Amino acid sequence: MAQVVRLTTQLLRSTGDEVVVVAPSEASADDFVAGCSAVRSVPIPGRDYRMPIFFSLRKVHPTVDVMHIHTLGPIGLSGIREAIRSGIPIVITWHTDYVAYEEYYSEIRWAARVWSILRVSRSKASESRPGAGRVARALLNAMNVADAVIVLSEKSEIQLSGMGVETRVVHLPSPVDVKVPLEDEVARLRLSLGIRSQARVVLGVGRLRKEKSWDLLIQAFVELRKGNPDSHLLLVGEGRHRTELWKSVTGFGLEEGVTILQPVPHHQMGAVFALADVLCHTSDTETQGLVIDEAECLGIPVVVTDPYLAKGGKRILSDKSPDGLADTLHRVISGRTCRPQISADAYSSTQRCRSANYVMRLRDLYEQVSRP
């Protein structure tokens, strides 16, 4: 989500729009977005993230034409509250599948109580479909106070329709911004990580948390190594599941074949993708899977276990068993010679076109929701 907000802000500002981004203080300290309005945050016991404090719009900017919400946490809810009070149009981007995450994060149930209160704020909030859970019902109220909801994939569009969202839903996938690396960049990265030149690399990118199903990937890699002893698993990410994952790696005796790398600056991710023979995405909780789009833009084969993420593309769907996933990965890395070569010029041209279309459609949406 952070990368999407960052790129969207850059694209809007390039057209001459004024954009004020409100983000937690730690994001601002990391140069998240130039001119970011920092909101104080506090640590959450037992979690690897912090909780921002509610903010006041009047202290951020005196005049706002559209409130674009990217999270339904405290910052997003503050934005919705202030927009309702001031009569400002609201656009929400559905980045996070809160219904799926409820199993892993009990605090989502607490947030649902706040989302439920929003239904009294605007008259167009409506009843959810029969059988919907508490979180789904609360989310419906949050969605229906908006003037438009942006979804990033067909999967999310189907999900919101099933929830009974009455607000206008717009399918607008996020643009991708990843640099095509030079060959020596990839070679230096491989050398620095100690990955042998002949090794076939399976890549996983994302937060190291249980909902991402990293355990499945590690179990599949155990099976893959039996027939592909030179294969190497590279995981890039951070999260509270990191220590537990490494214990699993050492328990299988895979220390020499697995590397868990801390997140790298986004402008260096191109080299990470180019190092891989395949990107394996085992999470079923994604609304888009931005890393999948980034890998595909660089010609990296992608294996997924979520049927929705396999629709309408060249992604390879695997079943969710370790043996099945290992077999799929084996077939992909054995056919590496079929991998297309992506030139920097062709990639840059494609991305300029995609980014221009994205910002044009987004600005059109802002104009539409702002009309009396």
Secondary structure as a PSIPRED ss2 file (coil, helix, strand):
# PSIPRED VFORMAT (PSIPRED V4.0)

   1 M C   1.000  0.000  0.000
   2 A H   0.000  1.000  0.000
   3 Q H   0.000  1.000  0.000
   4 V H   0.000  1.000  0.000
   5 V H   0.000  1.000  0.000
   6 R H   0.000  1.000  0.000
   7 L H   0.000  1.000  0.000
   8 T H   0.000  1.000  0.000
   9 T H   0.000  1.000  0.000
  10 Q H   0.000  1.000  0.000
  11 L H   0.000  1.000  0.000
  12 L H   0.000  1.000  0.000
  13 R H   0.000  1.000  0.000
  14 S H   0.000  1.000  0.000
  15 T C   1.000  0.000  0.000
  16 G C   1.000  0.000  0.000
  17 D C   1.000  0.000  0.000
  18 E C   1.000  0.000  0.000
  19 V C   1.000  0.000  0.000
  20 V C   1.000  0.000  0.000
  21 V C   1.000  0.000  0.000
  22 V E   0.000  0.000  1.000
  23 A E   0.000  0.000  1.000
  24 P E   0.000  0.000  1.000
  25 S H   0.000  1.000  0.000
  26 E H   0.000  1.000  0.000
  27 A H   0.000  1.000  0.000
  28 S H   0.000  1.000  0.000
  29 A H   0.000  1.000  0.000
  30 D C   1.000  0.000  0.000
  31 D C   1.000  0.000  0.000
  32 F C   1.000  0.000  0.000
  33 V C   1.000  0.000  0.000
  34 A C   1.000  0.000  0.000
  35 G C   1.000  0.000  0.000
  36 C C   1.000  0.000  0.000
  37 S E   0.000  0.000  1.000
  38 A E   0.000  0.000  1.000
  39 V E   0.000  0.000  1.000
  40 R C   1.000  0.000  0.000
  41 S E   0.000  0.000  1.000
  42 V E   0.000  0.000  1.000
  43 P E   0.000  0.000  1.000
  44 I C   1.000  0.000  0.000
  45 P C   1.000  0.000  0.000
  46 G C   1.000  0.000  0.000
  47 R C   1.000  0.000  0.000
  48 D C   1.000  0.000  0.000
  49 Y C   1.000  0.000  0.000
  50 R E   0.000  0.000  1.000
  51 M E   0.000  0.000  1.000
  52 P E   0.000  0.000  1.000
  53 I C   1.000  0.000  0.000
  54 F C   1.000  0.000  0.000
  55 F C   1.000  0.000  0.000
  56 S C   1.000  0.000  0.000
  57 L H   0.000  1.000  0.000
  58 R H   0.000  1.000  0.000
  59 K H   0.000  1.000  0.000
  60 V H   0.000  1.000  0.000
  61 H C   1.000  0.000  0.000
  62 P C   1.000  0.000  0.000
  63 T C   1.000  0.000  0.000
  64 V C   1.000  0.000  0.000
  65 D C   1.000  0.000  0.000
  66 V C   1.000  0.000  0.000
  67 M E   0.000  0.000  1.000
  68 H E   0.000  0.000  1.000
  69 I E   0.000  0.000  1.000
  70 H C   1.000  0.000  0.000
  71 T C   1.000  0.000  0.000
  72 L C   1.000  0.000  0.000
  73 G C   1.000  0.000  0.000
  74 P H   0.000  1.000  0.000
  75 I H   0.000  1.000  0.000
  76 G H   0.000  1.000  0.000
  77 L H   0.000  1.000  0.000
  78 S H   0.000  1.000  0.000
  79 G H   0.000  1.000  0.000
  80 I H   0.000  1.000  0.000
  81 R H   0.000  1.000  0.000
  82 E H   0.000  1.000  0.000
  83 A H   0.000  1.000  0.000
  84 I H   0.000  1.000  0.000
  85 R H   0.000  1.000  0.000
  86 S H   0.000  1.000  0.000
  87 G C   1.000  0.000  0.000
  88 I C   1.000  0.000  0.000
  89 P C   1.000  0.000  0.000
  90 I E   0.000  0.000  1.000
  91 V E   0.000  0.000  1.000
  92 I E   0.000  0.000  1.000
  93 T E   0.000  0.000  1.000
  94 W E   0.000  0.000  1.000
  95 H C   1.000  0.000  0.000
  96 T C   1.000  0.000  0.000
  97 D C   1.000  0.000  0.000
  98 Y H   0.000  1.000  0.000
  99 V H   0.000  1.000  0.000
 100 A H   0.000  1.000  0.000
 101 Y H   0.000  1.000  0.000
 102 E C   1.000  0.000  0.000
 103 E C   1.000  0.000  0.000
 104 Y C   1.000  0.000  0.000
 105 Y C   1.000  0.000  0.000
 106 S C   1.000  0.000  0.000
 107 E H   0.000  1.000  0.000
 108 I H   0.000  1.000  0.000
 109 R H   0.000  1.000  0.000
 110 W H   0.000  1.000  0.000
 111 A H   0.000  1.000  0.000
 112 A H   0.000  1.000  0.000
 113 R H   0.000  1.000  0.000
 114 V H   0.000  1.000  0.000
 115 W H   0.000  1.000  0.000
 116 S H   0.000  1.000  0.000
 117 I H   0.000  1.000  0.000
 118 L H   0.000  1.000  0.000
 119 R H   0.000  1.000  0.000
 120 V H   0.000  1.000  0.000
 121 S C   1.000  0.000  0.000
 122 R C   1.000  0.000  0.000
 123 S C   1.000  0.000  0.000
 124 K C   1.000  0.000  0.000
 125 A C   1.000  0.000  0.000
 126 S C   1.000  0.000  0.000
 127 E C   1.000  0.000  0.000
 128 S C   1.000  0.000  0.000
 129 R C   1.000  0.000  0.000
 130 P C   1.000  0.000  0.000
 131 G C   1.000  0.000  0.000
 132 A C   1.000  0.000  0.000
 133 G C   1.000  0.000  0.000
 134 R H   0.000  1.000  0.000
 135 V H   0.000  1.000  0.000
 136 A H   0.000  1.000  0.000
 137 R H   0.000  1.000  0.000
 138 A H   0.000  1.000  0.000
 139 L H   0.000  1.000  0.000
 140 L H   0.000  1.000  0.000
 141 N H   0.000  1.000  0.000
 142 A H   0.000  1.000  0.000
 143 M H   0.000  1.000  0.000
 144 N H   0.000  1.000  0.000
 145 V C   1.000  0.000  0.000
 146 A C   1.000  0.000  0.000
 147 D C   1.000  0.000  0.000
 148 A E   0.000  0.000  1.000
 149 V E   0.000  0.000  1.000
 150 I E   0.000  0.000  1.000
 151 V E   0.000  0.000  1.000
 152 L C   1.000  0.000  0.000
 153 S C   1.000  0.000  0.000
 154 E H   0.000  1.000  0.000
 155 K H   0.000  1.000  0.000
 156 S H   0.000  1.000  0.000
 157 E H   0.000  1.000  0.000
 158 I H   0.000  1.000  0.000
 159 Q H   0.000  1.000  0.000
 160 L H   0.000  1.000  0.000
 161 S H   0.000  1.000  0.000
 162 G H   0.000  1.000  0.000
 163 M H   0.000  1.000  0.000
 164 G C   1.000  0.000  0.000
 165 V C   1.000  0.000  0.000
 166 E C   1.000  0.000  0.000
 167 T C   1.000  0.000  0.000
 168 R E   0.000  0.000  1.000
 169 V E   0.000  0.000  1.000
 170 V E   0.000  0.000  1.000
 171 H E   0.000  0.000  1.000
 172 L C   1.000  0.000  0.000
 173 P C   1.000  0.000  0.000
 174 S C   1.000  0.000  0.000
 175 P C   1.000  0.000  0.000
 176 V C   1.000  0.000  0.000
 177 D C   1.000  0.000  0.000
 178 V C   1.000  0.000  0.000
 179 K C   1.000  0.000  0.000
 180 V C   1.000  0.000  0.000
 181 P C   1.000  0.000  0.000
 182 L C   1.000  0.000  0.000
 183 E H   0.000  1.000  0.000
 184 D H   0.000  1.000  0.000
 185 E H   0.000  1.000  0.000
 186 V H   0.000  1.000  0.000
 187 A H   0.000  1.000  0.000
 188 R H   0.000  1.000  0.000
 189 L H   0.000  1.000  0.000
 190 R H   0.000  1.000  0.000
 191 L H   0.000  1.000  0.000
 192 S H   0.000  1.000  0.000
 193 L H   0.000  1.000  0.000
 194 G C   1.000  0.000  0.000
 195 I C   1.000  0.000  0.000
 196 R C   1.000  0.000  0.000
 197 S C   1.000  0.000  0.000
 198 Q C   1.000  0.000  0.000
 199 A C   1.000  0.000  0.000
 200 R C   1.000  0.000  0.000
 201 V E   0.000  0.000  1.000
 202 V E   0.000  0.000  1.000
 203 L E   0.000  0.000  1.000
 204 G E   0.000  0.000  1.000
 205 V E   0.000  0.000  1.000
 206 G C   1.000  0.000  0.000
 207 R C   1.000  0.000  0.000
 208 L C   1.000  0.000  0.000
 209 R C   1.000  0.000  0.000
 210 K H   0.000  1.000  0.000
 211 E H   0.000  1.000  0.000
 212 K H   0.000  1.000  0.000
 213 S C   1.000  0.000  0.000
 214 W H   0.000  1.000  0.000
 215 D H   0.000  1.000  0.000
 216 L H   0.000  1.000  0.000
 217 L H   0.000  1.000  0.000
 218 I H   0.000  1.000  0.000
 219 Q H   0.000  1.000  0.000
 220 A H   0.000  1.000  0.000
 221 F H   0.000  1.000  0.000
 222 V H   0.000  1.000  0.000
 223 E H   0.000  1.000  0.000
 224 L H   0.000  1.000  0.000
 225 R H   0.000  1.000  0.000
 226 K H   0.000  1.000  0.000
 227 G H   0.000  1.000  0.000
 228 N C   1.000  0.000  0.000
 229 P C   1.000  0.000  0.000
 230 D C   1.000  0.000  0.000
 231 S C   1.000  0.000  0.000
 232 H E   0.000  0.000  1.000
 233 L E   0.000  0.000  1.000
 234 L E   0.000  0.000  1.000
 235 L E   0.000  0.000  1.000
 236 V E   0.000  0.000  1.000
 237 G C   1.000  0.000  0.000
 238 E C   1.000  0.000  0.000
 239 G C   1.000  0.000  0.000
 240 R C   1.000  0.000  0.000
 241 H C   1.000  0.000  0.000
 242 R H   0.000  1.000  0.000
 243 T H   0.000  1.000  0.000
 244 E H   0.000  1.000  0.000
 245 L H   0.000  1.000  0.000
 246 W H   0.000  1.000  0.000
 247 K H   0.000  1.000  0.000
 248 S H   0.000  1.000  0.000
 249 V H   0.000  1.000  0.000
 250 T H   0.000  1.000  0.000
 251 G H   0.000  1.000  0.000
 252 F C   1.000  0.000  0.000
 253 G C   1.000  0.000  0.000
 254 L C   1.000  0.000  0.000
 255 E H   0.000  1.000  0.000
 256 E H   0.000  1.000  0.000
 257 G H   0.000  1.000  0.000
 258 V E   0.000  0.000  1.000
 259 T E   0.000  0.000  1.000
 260 I E   0.000  0.000  1.000
 261 L E   0.000  0.000  1.000
 262 Q C   1.000  0.000  0.000
 263 P C   1.000  0.000  0.000
 264 V C   1.000  0.000  0.000
 265 P C   1.000  0.000  0.000
 266 H H   0.000  1.000  0.000
 267 H H   0.000  1.000  0.000
 268 Q H   0.000  1.000  0.000
 269 M H   0.000  1.000  0.000
 270 G H   0.000  1.000  0.000
 271 A H   0.000  1.000  0.000
 272 V H   0.000  1.000  0.000
 273 F H   0.000  1.000  0.000
 274 A H   0.000  1.000  0.000
 275 L H   0.000  1.000  0.000
 276 A C   1.000  0.000  0.000
 277 D C   1.000  0.000  0.000
 278 V E   0.000  0.000  1.000
 279 L E   0.000  0.000  1.000
 280 C E   0.000  0.000  1.000
 281 H E   0.000  0.000  1.000
 282 T C   1.000  0.000  0.000
 283 S C   1.000  0.000  0.000
 284 D C   1.000  0.000  0.000
 285 T C   1.000  0.000  0.000
 286 E C   1.000  0.000  0.000
 287 T C   1.000  0.000  0.000
 288 Q C   1.000  0.000  0.000
 289 G C   1.000  0.000  0.000
 290 L H   0.000  1.000  0.000
 291 V H   0.000  1.000  0.000
 292 I H   0.000  1.000  0.000
 293 D H   0.000  1.000  0.000
 294 E H   0.000  1.000  0.000
 295 A H   0.000  1.000  0.000
 296 E H   0.000  1.000  0.000
 297 C H   0.000  1.000  0.000
 298 L C   1.000  0.000  0.000
 299 G C   1.000  0.000  0.000
 300 I C   1.000  0.000  0.000
 301 P C   1.000  0.000  0.000
 302 V E   0.000  0.000  1.000
 303 V E   0.000  0.000  1.000
 304 V E   0.000  0.000  1.000
 305 T C   1.000  0.000  0.000
 306 D C   1.000  0.000  0.000
 307 P H   0.000  1.000  0.000
 308 Y H   0.000  1.000  0.000
 309 L H   0.000  1.000  0.000
 310 A H   0.000  1.000  0.000
 311 K C   1.000  0.000  0.000
 312 G C   1.000  0.000  0.000
 313 G C   1.000  0.000  0.000
 314 K C   1.000  0.000  0.000
 315 R C   1.000  0.000  0.000
 316 I E   0.000  0.000  1.000
 317 L E   0.000  0.000  1.000
 318 S C   1.000  0.000  0.000
 319 D C   1.000  0.000  0.000
 320 K C   1.000  0.000  0.000
 321 S C   1.000  0.000  0.000
 322 P H   0.000  1.000  0.000
 323 D H   0.000  1.000  0.000
 324 G H   0.000  1.000  0.000
 325 L H   0.000  1.000  0.000
 326 A H   0.000  1.000  0.000
 327 D H   0.000  1.000  0.000
 328 T H   0.000  1.000  0.000
 329 L H   0.000  1.000  0.000
 330 H H   0.000  1.000  0.000
 331 R H   0.000  1.000  0.000
 332 V H   0.000  1.000  0.000
 333 I H   0.000  1.000  0.000
 334 S H   0.000  1.000  0.000
 335 G C   1.000  0.000  0.000
 336 R H   0.000  1.000  0.000
 337 T H   0.000  1.000  0.000
 338 C H   0.000  1.000  0.000
 339 R C   1.000  0.000  0.000
 340 P C   1.000  0.000  0.000
 341 Q C   1.000  0.000  0.000
 342 I C   1.000  0.000  0.000
 343 S C   1.000  0.000  0.000
 344 A H   0.000  1.000  0.000
 345 D H   0.000  1.000  0.000
 346 A H   0.000  1.000  0.000
 347 Y H   0.000  1.000  0.000
 348 S H   0.000  1.000  0.000
 349 S H   0.000  1.000  0.000
 350 T H   0.000  1.000  0.000
 351 Q H   0.000  1.000  0.000
 352 R H   0.000  1.000  0.000
 353 C H   0.000  1.000  0.000
 354 R H   0.000  1.000  0.000
 355 S H   0.000  1.000  0.000
 356 A H   0.000  1.000  0.000
 357 N H   0.000  1.000  0.000
 358 Y H   0.000  1.000  0.000
 359 V H   0.000  1.000  0.000
 360 M H   0.000  1.000  0.000
 361 R H   0.000  1.000  0.000
 362 L H   0.000  1.000  0.000
 363 R H   0.000  1.000  0.000
 364 D H   0.000  1.000  0.000
 365 L H   0.000  1.000  0.000
 366 Y H   0.000  1.000  0.000
 367 E H   0.000  1.000  0.000
 368 Q H   0.000  1.000  0.000
 369 V H   0.000  1.000  0.000
 370 S H   0.000  1.000  0.000
 371 R C   1.000  0.000  0.000
 372 P C   1.000  0.000  0.000
